[in-house]
Amino acid sequence: MRRTLLPDFVLDAYGARSGVGVIIEDGSIVAVGPATEGERLSGRALAPGFLNDHSHAFQRGLRGAVERIEPSRPRDDFWTWREQMYALAEKLTPDSIREVSRRCYEEMLSAGYTSVTEFHYVHHRPDGTPYDDAGAQAKAVAQAAEDTGIRLLLLPVAYARGGLPRFRDPSVNAFLQRVDALREWSQGRPLIEVGVAAHSVRAVPRGWLEEIARHAHRDDLPLHIHADEQPREIEECQAEHGLRPVELLAQTGFLGTRTTIIHATHAVGKELDLLSEYGASVCACPTTEGNLGDGFLPAEEILGRNLGLSVGSDSHVRIDPFEELREIETNARRLSGRRNVLVAEEETSPTPWLLRAGWGSYGREAGDPADLIEIDLSHPALADVEARNLPSALVFGAGSGVVAGTQVEGRKVHERGGTVG
Ligand SMILES: [Zn+2]
C-alpha cells in the first residue's frame, strides 16, 4: 500500500522544507518531493530516525546504581565500574536479558533511535558451558528487538581471555560457528542483521583477530571492536605487541570499509591515518565516555580526515541521540576555547556533520527504509525557532522529549504517551 505523509516540514541536516511529502510503500521511501495531498501530520516535522551504533542493552540495569563511591574503594574509575557491570552480567538469563533489552529498546524508540547495533558478549551459562542452544542469549536479545519493532544489527562478540567465563569461547572456530548459525537463524527476520565483533585487543589475541577479520571480509560483514578507550589498554597492547591498538588491527587485517572502531578516545594521529587509509569508521559514545571518565575523542582530527562517525549510547547512562551529538561539539568547544569547531569543509555550521553522524546520512531519500521520527514543533524547546534553524535547534537546544512518534519501515512503533506494539 502506498501512503503519503504530509508533515509541516521535512527535515534534513541542512534545513526544513514545507510543502513536501514522503511517499512510502512496503516499508521503503519511494519519493520525497512536492505534495499537497496525503496524511496530514500537523505540528510535526518528519526527520530520519537515529542510528544507535553501540549498545550493551543489559547495562541499562546499572542506571543510577553506580553513581556513588564504595567506601572501601575511594578511587572510582572505569575498572571499578566494570566490576559492578560484571556482577550484573553474571546474573543474566535468556529471559532476563530479553526483558532488560526490551525495555532498553523501547526507551530508544521513544528517544528517536530507529536502529541499534548490539555488541553482545554474554553468550554462555555463568560457568562458561554453552546453553543447549548455543545462541540462546543472542536470540533472546534479537527477540527483544522484534518485540519492540526496532531495527537490530546483532554483533556476537569474540572474547578469548579475561572477563567472565560466560563471555569466553574455547576457540575462534567455535565462536565463528556460532556467528554463522545466528546468521542462518536471522534469515527471514526483516529487522535483524548479524555481523561480528571482537571485544578488544585486550580480550582477543592476534590469531583470533586475523581469523575473525578474514571471516568478516569474506562475507562482507559489519565488523566492530572497542579500541583506545582507556590508557591502560594501550599500555598493555604496546607491552604485548609493540604496537598501539589500531596499528595491531591494521597488521591483523581487521581494518576495512565495514570496520567500526568503538571509542577511539585516545587514538593518536598515526592511528587515525590508518583508519583513513582503510576507510574504517569511528563510533563515539560521549555520554558513556563522560560517565566513565574515559576522556573525549579527537573529534577535530576525525573530521579533518573525513572519517565516518556514528554515535552510540553504549552503557545507556542516557538514551538521547540529541545529547550524544551535542556533547561532541560542546566538548570540542571546551577543549579548544572556540565556538563552532566541528565544521566540515564548505559548511558553516557543525550541525550537518553531527546530524549525519546521528542519522547515517544527511537526510532520507528514495530507496531508504521508512525509518522516521516525528518532531513535535509545539514542544517548548522548539517554540519560536525559524524553520531554517530547526536542525541546529535539535542538536543544541533539544532533547528526546521533542520526539512525538517513531516509525520503522513505515510502521508506527512508538507514540508519545504510550508505545504502539
Ligand atoms: Zn562498549
Residues whose N, C-alpha, C, O or C-beta is under 5 A from the ligand:
A	BS01	ZN	D314
